[in-house]
Structure formats: structure tokens, C-alpha cells
Amino acid sequence: MRKPLTDFSDEPIYNMKAVEQQTGISAATLRAWERRYTLVEPKRTSSGYRLYSDRDVALLLWVRHQMSEGLTISRVVAMLETMRLNHEPIWVDMDESAPNSFSAEAPNPPASFVQPLYQALINLDTERADDIVEQGFALYTLTTVCMEIIVPTLIEIGEAMHNGQISISTEHFASTYLRGRLYGLFRVYPQMSDMPMIMVGCAPTEHHEIGALIFALMLRQHGYNVIYLGQDVPVNDFVETALNEHPAMVCMSANNETAALLLREMQSSLNKAGPAAPIFCYGGRAFDTDPALRQAVPGHYLGSDPREAINLVKNLLRNHRDHTHGHLP
Ligand code: B12
């Protein structure tokens, strides 16, 4: 059942313990959010204890739900401010049940999610995997969930398949599930059409797309207008699309040498757009493990860690903008 927030009573009735139980959010987190974001402003008893209303609890449940979709607390707060400014109603889902544990102080490190997630996936147990991923998103940022939970789980799956401990079908199930979760997050981050456009895709023949997908997702989280093209994109076709759409940057991923070498002509083909040609960047396991490939393929290698690649992108775009503006009459 969904109700607008304003339908909930604002009479102060619950103490902190009750709110902890109803929302699954720890007292320490509630205090931190109040201090940092004035997310809710509980009334106080005469002896100074906080008292929350049904409306406060409903708002906290809404916030927790947004975080389980992958948003950070600061993003949720910004979203809330925009909604309030635009007088948009906040709908609260009353069927949301509180998780057993939820705390911004992170009682369980991200690494502790890897084994349970691996186990759930090799048992083909989507429901359990959903629970684990959602709990991860409730506790950690998108970047942490991707880099410290999803990537290590995939590596574990890869090793188990390589050693014959799990079947190819099980590996396909696991990677399809995780890819699906990541795709789903694309809808959570709105497309910023007035921001610099970055096209991301995989080199021709390349079917390993999760690295590119995570990178694309992080770029979108940082506010770029990301167009994600997926696996195995033919170079000529990619170049043609890029020349029509005028992205500021094109990023490709390659996992093996053959796919990486197919990107050799990319930069020179993109240069047909003249001084406003998009910057060409690449990443992926092939380039991470073989420095000679970085020499062979003209363009910017963004490194093996998408978190650091985001900073490089920012710098490259800034330099490019200064440079192209320098060429303006
Ligand atoms: C899932 C998976 C698949 C899935 C991919 C599903 C999909 N749609 O993405 C499928 C089933 C399609 C697949 C197929 C194959 N796979 Co496979 N696969 C894997 C597995 C288990 C996980 C890969 C993954 O997603 N990793 C997680 C991502 C996030 O990490 P990553 O790709 O290493 O990328 C990191 C960085 O490079 C960076 N990054 C990646 N791209 C980009 C791009 C940019 C711009 C930036 C900045 C950064 C960046 O981000 C990541 C963060 O650390 C790995 C095991 C492993 N150890 O990785 C094997 C693995 C990669 N596969 C392997 C092989 C051999 C194959 C096949 C050849 C198998 C076969 N015989 O058919 C085919 C090739 C298909 C093809 N044409 O591409 C080998 C590769 C060995 C090698 N060195 O070449 C591995 C290592 C398994 C193994 N141990 O043997 N695979």
C-alpha cells in the first residue's frame, strides 16, 4: 500500500528505540543524518529525549528504500530537496519491511558479502542474491558495491568455473544476474542530457561487458550524459554514430588481445570530426595486463580501476574543453 507522506500523522510519539525497530536504521545513523542533513527533526521531551512521528518514520523508510536502489544518502537528500521545492508528493510504500540490521557505520565490511553472494548465485537462488545485494546497497555506495562486492564475486565465479567446480551454465546464470542488477541501476540515475556526452561500449568480438557497464554506471552517477552501447560494437558503426551524436568522449573495453587490436583505427577515424573530435579512451583486462597493447592502440588508457578512471575522465574533458576553446575564433 502506498500513501503520500503528508497523510501520515506528525504527532511526536516514538522514542529512538522504537524508530530503530520500525526502520532498521541504527540510532547512531539517525543521529548522524539529523546532524548532517537535518533529514528529520524530531521533537524533544522535557528531559531532552527525541520523539518521532509516523511521518518521520515514513520518511526514513522512504530514504532507506532509495538507498537500497543504490543511491547514496547525499543524493537522496538532494533528491528530497528538489521534490520539496517542486511540491512533488513523496509516496511511501507501507509494505516495506524493516531489515534486520541497517547502519551507516557498517557492521559488516563489504568483503563479508562476497561469499554469501557467491553461494547464493551458485545455488541459483535469486531471492537470496537479491537480499544480499539489496543489503549491500542499503549499507554502501554504488562504487563500493560494484568494486568490493560484485567484482570479487565475479572473480570467484570465474575461478570456480576455470577449476571445474561450477558449470558453464551456473557461471552464465551468475553473470547474467549481476549484469541485470547493474542494468537496472541505469534507470535509477537520470540521464543528464545537458551534460557532456560519453559513449561507452565493448570492442568488436568482446562479450565481457561488466567492466564497461560498471564504468558507465559510475560515469552516470557522476552526472555525465552516458550512452551505453553494450557488447561487441563494430568500430565503423561506432565511429559513424559518434560522428552523428558528437559525444565529448568515447570509451571502449577489451578483454583479450584480438579485441584490443581491433581498436587501433578508432582514434584516427574519430579524428575526422576535426578539432571537436571526441576523445578516445579505453580500458579492460587486455590493456591492464599487457602494456604493449597500450602502445599499439592510440588513445588514452584509463587504468584498471574505474574509480580512478573517473578522475582521469574529468581531467581529460577539462583539458580538451580548454584546448578546443583555444581554437575558437
Ligand atoms: C562473466 C564472464 C564471462 C561472460 C561475460 C558476460 C558479460 N556479458 O559480460 C561470458 C559467458 C560471455 C564469457 C565468455 C568468455 N570468457 Co569469460 N569470464 C567471465 C568472468 C567469470 C567474469 C568477467 C567479469 O565480468 N569480471 C568483472 C569485471 C568488472 O572485471 P574485468 O572485466 O576484469 O574489468 C576490470 C578492469 O579491466 C576494468 N575495466 C573493464 N573494462 C573497462 C573499460 C574502461 C573504459 C575502464 C576505465 C575500465 C574497465 O574494470 C574492472 C574492474 O576491476 C571472468 C573471470 C574473471 N576472473 O574475471 C571470465 C574470463 C574473463 N573469461 C575468459 C574466457 C577465456 C572466456 C571465453 C573465451 C570462454 C570461451 N571459451 O568461450 C569467452 C569469450 C567471449 C568473448 N567473445 O568475449 C577468461 C579470460 C582469460 C584471458 N586472459 O583471456 C576468464 C578470466 C576466465 C578464466 N579464468 O579463464 N565470460
Boltz pocket constraint, residues with backbone or C-beta under 6 A from the ligand:
constraints:
  - pocket:
      binder: B
      contacts: [[A, 150], [A, 151], [A, 154], [A, 155], [A, 156], [A, 157], [A, 158], [A, 159], [A, 162], [A, 171], [A, 172], [A, 175], [A, 179], [A, 205], [A, 206], [A, 207], [A, 208], [A, 209], [A, 210], [A, 211], [A, 212], [A, 214], [A, 215], [A, 231], [A, 251], [A, 252], [A, 253], [A, 254], [A, 255], [A, 256], [A, 281], [A, 282], [A, 283], [A, 284], [A, 285], [A, 288], [A, 302], [A, 303], [A, 304], [A, 305], [A, 306], [A, 309]]
      max_distance: 6.0
